[in-house]
Amino acid sequence: MIIPAYNADKFIKDALESVFAQNYEPLEIIVVDDGSTDSTAEIVKGFQNSGRTLLYLYQENAGPSRARNVGIRASRGEFITFLDADDLWTPMKLQRQVDFIESNNEANLVFGDMQVFDYEGCIIDSAFTKHGHPPCDEQGKVVDAFHHLLQRNFVSTATVLLRKDTLNETGYFDEKLWYAEDYDLWLRFSLKFDLFCMPEIFRLKRMHDRNLSWNKEEFILSSLYTYRNLKEKINSTSDEKYRDVNNQIIKAMRELSYHYYMNRDYLRAAGSMLKYFIYRFKSSVNPNCRRDHAAA
């Protein structure tokens, strides 16, 4: 299992203790320090000194994608899991998912539900309760996963367990992305493999000042980057997935223009809106790239 950590000295101890508290002992625990300047390294090495088996790796600050990729390349196990340094796993997370994936040869990736907890430890409704359960069949396979992921990212990275060898086909995390890098990977993964869901709480996500500073512009730009790359990968205008991705590009371009406008950045709003109308017009004259009228 892989934990990317950046200036996480307030939380990394709790995260690691939730891993060591698992009913199923992980083969390896890899912490990748992404250039921390606080006492993250000392805390992690303190676990090593106390007899805990874990691997500590350091890199200059390069973002979560590279940190996770460094951990993936260093791993030796059949399965890969992730945990953010400020979050927690529930005790049965690994046991339940390993049992599931080992009993289902079709399952290459399984994920679950998560809950958010605040400064006072109060638990907020789970993601599935708040946003809806992903559409699954009786075996837990997500129906038409790629299409539904385009509408909403329902895969929480810290709830995922996947077969490592599948990443050789899908590619690792895109190191150009610092935002929505996990969303990018799950979309690419769903082009080649099915996704399976277990409706159980596997992750407790900590709410704090640092993760509340969400950069909407960067998220939209990262999503646009992802959609454009997907469009090239599909590379068939007659494919329904191609049209779905094209619709998402249109939506994201419009959302970016609106974001600039609402932030009174009128010059960039105008430029972005012009690009939106040009792209939308080009899509409308190509019968294989028709946009949804509902997306207008």
Residue, then its C-alpha position, 0 to 999 in steps of 0.5 A: m500500500i502507498i501513502p504519498a505525504y507532503n507536510a503531513d506531520k499533524f496527520i501521518k501518525d493516525a493514518l499509519e496506525s489505521v493501516f497497522a490496525q487492519n485485520y489483514e496485514p499488508l505485505e508492504i507499506i510504502v510512504v513516499d515523502d513528497g519533499s516535506t519540510d516539517s517533521t513527517a520524515e521523523i514520524v515515519k522513521g519513528f515507526q520503523n525504529s519501533g519495529r514496524t515494517l515499512l519503506y520510507l522514500y523521499q523525493e523533491n516536491a513533484g506532486p501526488s501523481r509522481a509520489r504514487n508512481v514512485g510507490i507503485r514502481a517500488s512495490r512488490g505485491e500483486f495488489i495496490t492500494f492507496l491512502d492519503a496521509d491525512d485520512l484513515w482506513t476502517p479496520m476491515k478495509l483490506q480483508r474485505q477487498v482482498d476476499f472480494i477480488e480473490s473470489n472474482n477473476e473478473a475484478n481488477l479494481v474494487f472500490g468502496d464508500m467513504q465518510v468525511f469527519d470534521y475537526e471535532g470528529c463528527i461523521i458526515d453522511s457517506a459519499f454514496t448516501k450524499h451523491g447516490h450509489p454507483p449503478c451496479d449489477e448483482q455482482g457489484k460490477v459498475v454498469d457502463a462505468f466509463h459513461h457514469l464516471l464522465q458524469r461524476n467521479f464516484v471512485s475514492t482513491a483511498t478506497v481502491l484495491l487493484r491488480k498491479d499488472t493492470l496498470n501496465e495496460t492503463g498507464y500510471f498516474d499522469e505526472k503532469l496533473w496535480y489536480a484530478e489525477d485520480y479521476d484521470l486514471w479511473l477514466r483510463f482504467s474504465l476504458k479497458f477494465d470493469l470497475f467493481c463496487m462494495p457499498e461499505i465504508f473503507r475510508l474516513k476523509r479528514m476535513h481540515d484547512r488544507n484540503l478545503s482550499w480547493n482550486k476550481e480553475e485547476f480542477i476544470l483545466s485538469s479535467l479538460y486535459t483528461y477529456r482531450n487525451l481520452k478523445e485522442k485515445i478513443n480516436s473514433t468519431s462513431d464511438e459513443k464514448y467519443r461523443d460522450v467525451n466531446n460533450q464533457i469537453i463542451k461542458a468543461m469549457r463553458e464552466l471555465s468561462y463561467h468561473y472566470y466571469m464570476n471571479r470578474d476576470y472578464l478578459r479570460a472569461a471572454g477568451s474562454m467563451l470564444k473558444y467554447f463557441i468555436y469548439r461547439f460550432k465545430s462539433s455541431v457541424n460534425p454529425n458524429c460529434r453532436r453534443d447533447h442538447a441537455a448539455a447546452 
